[in-house]
Amino acid sequence: MFLSVFDVFKIGIGPSSSHTMGPMTAAVRFLDLLRQSPAIGNAVGVRVTLHGSLAFTGRGHATDRAVSLGLLGWLPADIDMDEAEQQLRSLSEGRSLRLEGLPPLAFDPAADIVFDFGPPLAGHANGLVFAIRDADGREILSETYFSIGGGFVVTAAERERPELVHANPKVHWPFPFRNAADMLRMANASGLSIAQMKRANEAQMRSHEEVEAGVNHIWSVMTRCIDRGVAQGGELPGGLRVKRRARRIHEQLQAERQRNFSQPHAASDWLSVYAMAVNEENAAGGQVVTAPTNGAAGVVPAVLRYYLDNCHGADPAKVSDFLLTAAAIGGLIKHNASISGAEAGCQGEVGSAAAMAAAGLCAVLGGTPEQVENAAEIALEHHLGMTCDPVAGLVQVPCIERNGIGATKAVAAASLALRGDGSHFMPLDNCIEAMRQTGEEMNLKFKETSLGGLAVNLPEC
């Protein structure tokens, strides 16, 4: 099993990796499928059906907009928002897709994107079906995709046979760890850190220079997102009229620091404001990095920025060690459980992000592989059972604050692990399995459908 750091950390747009980035990517994949299909000669129209969580919270997550953007040919990482918005307006008026290599296709987003509020498809809670019809209205080509969290998309066939996605027999991974126990065994045998092993694996696909440049680019996007978030005011879109708070809190913290009048717990406030800044940007549809998802995008950059700005001996050269270590932990969680809120609840999103951030921080503060594994376990353990219950299907309440709290838990977990010798009672692998089992047993209404929890317990105004 190998999941690249560039798969864990993907540059895209808000508000959701599973509900925005995934459907957009699926739409582009379907267009490529159509270009290669004999059905292309008879294709006259497109229809898209959203199932499960994509239907229940799709409007709040802008899934319909994401599908339209994908059918216009846009991918999350390279979208030009100004041009894309203009194309969306033209599509709404003309109700037709005109793309290179394809015949004109009738597509009215208001009528041809269907929200199916029945039971989810069997393969995953986030399912969507693309279909092409001919001039007589008959379906001549269809494909089912699942958006499985973090912007990852698989077809129904790939969901049944994961080896179709991950198989690469030509590549030999120096450190093919499939779980944390393997990871620690290989680290002890090689004398390498988790980041060094991860870097060696990445080097099988890219040069060392490309890996370092790519990881540093990821960090530059993350930190720019923080800077944008603490500079913006106003309300977030979506109808809840949630006010951005990061700028005001950031201004307060700066003023207190200048007066040398900060409370001891102000460190937690800095963590929270960094995380909230990212997730306010995400909620506004801005550019973010999945870490490992959009809904949890604030935790890892907040902890890394906290390390660089506040920790004694912080070294910018260790940014890649932080992110590579975090990516290794994220890959283990995704491979052995889930990072999808629709599949595992928020424990799979913010819980995974906290484990990744705790591991990264522990590593750059000098932790051994055993301490790093312990830090990840502590952080994940104390998110077990957390539901995904976004109010009105928007990635705002409680998602933005949850990132702030997840970041503070990550730092606390790293600190606790560093004060031990790495030995502990509950292995990370067992904790990941507990999360998987908890997600399976969790009631569907608490998994990103906005049918339970905070989403239905609102203040009466």
Residue pairs with C-beta under 8 A, 6 or more apart in sequence:
1 166
1 176
1 178
1 331
1 335
2 166
2 168
2 171
2 173
2 176
2 201
2 331
3 327
3 330
3 331
3 334
3 335
4 202
4 205
4 327
5 198
5 202
5 211
5 214
5 215
5 218
5 323
5 324
5 327
6 214
6 218
7 150
7 152
7 331
8 150
8 290
8 291
8 292
8 326
8 327
8 330
8 331
8 334
9 218
9 289
9 290
9 291
9 292
9 300
9 323
9 327
10 17
10 21
10 76
10 77
10 150
10 151
10 289
10 290
11 76
11 77
11 218
11 221
11 287
11 288
11 289
12 20
12 21
12 76
12 77
12 151
12 287
12 288
12 289
12 290
12 294
13 20
13 21
13 76
13 79
13 81
13 285
13 286
13 287
13 288
14 20
14 281
14 282
14 283
14 284
14 285
14 286
14 287
14 288
14 294
14 297
14 395
15 61
15 62
15 282
15 283
15 284
15 285
15 294
15 295
15 394
15 395
16 61
16 62
16 63
16 293
16 294
16 295
16 395
17 149
17 150
17 151
17 290
17 293
17 294
17 295
17 297
18 53
18 126
18 147
18 148
18 149
18 150
18 151
18 293
18 294
18 340
18 341
18 342
18 448
19 53
19 54
19 57
19 58
19 61
19 62
19 63
19 66
19 126
19 147
20 61
20 62
20 63
20 65
20 66
20 76
20 294
21 66
21 76
21 151
21 290
21 294
22 126
22 145
22 147
22 148
22 149
22 151
22 152
22 153
23 50
23 54
23 63
23 66
23 67
23 70
23 128
23 145
23 147
24 66
24 67
24 69
24 70
24 74
24 75
24 76
25 70
25 75
25 76
25 151
25 153
26 67
26 70
26 128
26 130
26 145
26 147
26 153
27 48
27 66
27 67
27 69
27 70
27 71
27 130
28 70
28 73
28 74
28 75
29 143
29 145
29 153
30 70
30 71
30 130
30 143
30 145
31 70
31 71
31 73
31 99
31 102
33 141
33 143
34 40
34 43
34 102
34 132
34 141
35 101
35 102
37 141
39 132
39 134
39 140
39 141
40 102
40 103
41 103
42 134
42 135
42 140
43 102
43 103
43 105
43 132
43 133
43 134
43 140
43 141
44 103
44 104
44 105
44 106
44 133
44 134
44 135
45 105
45 106
45 107
45 112
45 132
45 133
46 71
46 97
46 105
46 106
46 107
46 112
46 130
46 131
46 132
46 133
47 112
47 114
47 130
47 131
47 133
48 67
48 71
48 112
48 113
48 114
48 128
48 129
48 130
48 131
49 114
49 116
49 128
49 129
49 131
50 58
50 63
50 64
50 67
50 113
50 114
50 115
50 116
50 127
50 128
51 116
51 118
51 120
51 121
51 126
51 127
51 128
51 129
52 119
52 120
52 121
52 124
52 125
52 126
52 127
52 342
52 449
53 120
53 125
53 126
53 341
53 342
53 447
53 448
53 449
54 61
54 63
54 126
54 127
54 128
54 147
55 115
55 116
55 117
56 117
56 393
56 448
56 449
56 450
56 451
57 63
57 390
57 393
57 448
57 449
57 450
58 64
58 115
58 393
59 115
59 393
60 238
60 390
60 392
60 393
60 394
60 395
60 450
61 393
61 394
61 395
62 285
64 109
64 113
65 88
65 109
67 109
67 113
67 128
68 88
68 91
68 107
68 109
68 113
69 79
69 84
69 88
71 97
71 107
72 84
72 87
72 88
72 91
72 97
72 99
73 99
73 100
74 84
76 151
91 97
91 107
91 109
92 109
92 110
95 106
95 107
95 108
96 104
96 105
96 106
96 107
97 104
97 105
97 106
97 107
98 104
98 105
99 105
105 132
106 112
120 126
120 127
120 444
121 127
121 129
121 144
121 146
123 144
123 146
123 156
123 159
123 160
124 146
124 147
124 148
124 159
124 340
124 342
124 343
125 340
125 342
125 343
125 444
125 447
125 448
126 146
126 147
126 148
126 149
126 340
126 342
126 343
127 144
127 145
127 146
127 147
128 144
128 145
128 146
128 147
129 142
129 143
129 144
129 145
130 142
130 143
130 145
131 139
131 141
131 142
132 139
132 140
132 141
132 142
133 139
133 140
134 140
143 155
143 156
144 155
144 156
145 153
145 154
145 155
145 156
146 153
146 154
146 155
146 156
146 159
147 153
147 340
148 154
148 159
148 338
148 340
148 343
149 292
149 293
149 334
149 338
149 339
149 340
149 341
149 342
149 343
149 348
149 349
150 290
150 292
150 293
150 334
150 339
150 340
151 290
151 293
151 294
152 334
154 162
154 165
157 164
158 164
158 165
171 204
171 205
172 204
173 201
173 204
174 197
174 200
174 201
174 204
175 183
175 186
175 190
175 192
175 197
175 198
175 200
175 201
176 182
176 201
177 183
177 185
177 186
177 197
177 328
177 332
178 332
178 335
178 336
179 332
179 336
179 429
179 432
180 332
180 373
180 376
180 427
180 428
180 429
180 432
181 427
181 429
183 194
183 197
183 328
183 332
183 369
183 373
184 369
184 370
184 373
186 192
186 197
187 193
187 194
187 197
187 369
188 369
190 197
192 200
193 321
193 325
193 363
193 369
194 324
194 325
194 328
194 359
194 363
194 369
194 372
195 320
195 321
195 322
195 324
195 325
195 328
195 363
197 328
198 324
198 325
198 327
198 328
199 208
199 211
199 320
199 324
202 211
202 324
203 211
206 214
211 320
212 320
215 319
215 320
215 323
215 324
216 319
216 320
218 289
218 323
219 301
219 304
219 319
219 323
221 287
221 288
221 289
222 278
222 289
222 291
222 300
222 301
222 304
222 305
223 301
223 305
225 277
225 278
225 281
225 286
225 287
225 288
225 289
225 297
225 301
226 274
226 277
226 278
226 301
226 302
226 305
227 277
228 277
228 281
228 286
229 244
229 246
229 247
229 276
229 277
229 278
229 279
229 280
229 281
230 246
230 247
230 250
230 273
230 274
230 277
231 247
232 244
232 246
232 247
232 280
232 281
232 284
233 244
233 247
233 248
234 243
234 244
235 241
235 242
235 243
235 244
236 242
236 243
236 244
236 280
236 283
236 284
236 394
236 396
237 283
237 284
237 285
238 283
238 392
238 394
238 396
239 392
239 394
240 391
240 392
240 394
240 396
240 397
242 283
242 394
242 396
242 397
242 400
244 280
245 276
245 280
246 273
246 276
246 277
246 280
249 269
249 272
249 273
249 276
250 273
250 277
253 262
253 266
253 269
253 270
253 273
256 262
256 263
256 266
257 266
267 306
267 310
267 411
268 408
270 306
270 309
270 310
271 302
271 303
271 306
271 404
271 407
271 408
271 411
272 302
272 401
272 404
272 405
272 407
272 408
273 404
274 298
274 301
274 302
274 305
274 306
274 407
275 298
275 299
275 301
275 302
275 403
275 404
275 406
275 407
276 298
276 400
276 401
276 403
276 404
277 298
278 288
278 297
278 298
278 301
278 302
278 403
279 295
279 297
279 298
279 395
279 399
279 400
279 403
280 400
281 287
281 288
282 288
282 294
282 295
282 297
282 298
282 395
283 394
283 395
283 396
283 399
283 400
288 294
288 297
289 297
289 301
290 297
291 297
291 298
291 299
291 300
291 301
291 326
291 330
291 353
291 356
292 330
292 333
292 334
292 339
292 349
292 352
292 353
292 356
293 339
293 340
293 341
293 349
293 352
293 353
294 395
295 341
295 346
295 349
295 350
295 388
295 395
295 399
296 346
296 349
296 350
296 352
296 353
296 402
296 403
296 406
297 353
297 403
298 353
298 400
298 403
298 404
298 406
298 407
299 350
299 353
299 354
299 356
299 357
299 403
299 406
299 407
299 410
300 323
300 326
300 353
300 356
300 357
300 360
302 357
302 403
302 404
302 407
303 357
303 358
303 360
303 361
303 407
303 410
303 411
304 319
304 322
304 323
304 357
304 360
304 361
306 407
306 411
307 314
307 322
307 361
307 364
307 365
308 314
308 316
308 319
311 365
314 364
315 364
318 364
321 360
321 363
321 364
322 360
322 361
322 363
322 364
323 360
325 359
325 360
325 363
325 364
325 372
326 356
326 357
326 359
326 360
327 356
328 359
329 355
329 356
329 359
329 376
329 428
330 339
330 352
330 355
330 356
332 428
332 432
333 339
333 348
333 352
333 355
333 356
333 380
333 432
333 435
334 352
336 429
336 432
336 433
336 436
337 344
337 348
337 432
337 433
337 435
337 436
337 439
338 344
338 348
338 435
338 436
338 439
339 348
339 349
339 352
340 348
340 349
341 348
341 349
341 388
341 447
341 448
342 388
342 447
342 448
342 449
343 439
343 447
344 435
344 436
344 438
344 439
344 442
344 447
345 385
345 386
345 387
345 388
345 438
345 439
345 442
345 446
345 447
345 448
346 383
346 386
346 387
346 388
346 389
346 399
346 402
347 380
347 383
347 384
347 385
347 386
347 435
347 438
347 439
348 388
348 435
348 439
349 388
350 383
350 386
350 402
350 403
350 405
350 406
351 379
351 380
351 383
351 384
351 386
351 406
351 435
352 380
353 403
353 406
353 410
354 379
354 380
354 383
354 406
354 407
354 409
354 410
354 413
355 375
355 376
355 377
355 379
355 380
355 383
355 410
355 413
355 428
356 376
357 379
357 406
357 407
357 410
357 411
357 414
358 375
358 376
358 378
358 379
358 409
358 410
358 411
358 413
358 414
358 417
359 372
359 373
359 375
359 376
359 379
359 414
361 375
361 410
361 411
361 414
362 371
362 372
362 374
362 375
362 413
362 414
362 417
362 418
363 372
365 414
365 418
366 418
367 375
367 414
367 417
367 418
367 422
368 422
369 422
370 421
370 422
370 423
371 417
371 418
371 420
371 421
371 422
372 417
373 422
373 427
373 428
374 416
374 417
374 420
374 422
374 423
374 424
374 428
375 413
375 414
375 416
375 417
375 418
376 413
376 428
377 424
377 426
377 427
377 428
377 431
378 412
378 413
378 416
378 417
378 424
379 409
379 410
379 413
379 414
380 428
380 431
380 432
380 435
381 426
381 431
382 409
382 413
383 406
383 409
384 431
384 434
384 435
384 438
385 438
385 442
386 402
387 442
387 446
387 447
387 452
387 453
388 446
388 447
388 448
389 398
389 446
389 450
389 452
389 453
389 454
389 455
389 456
390 396
390 397
390 398
390 399
390 448
390 450
390 454
390 455
391 397
391 398
391 450
391 454
391 455
391 458
392 450
392 455
393 450
393 455
397 454
398 454
439 447
443 452
444 451
445 451
445 452
445 453
446 452
446 453
450 456
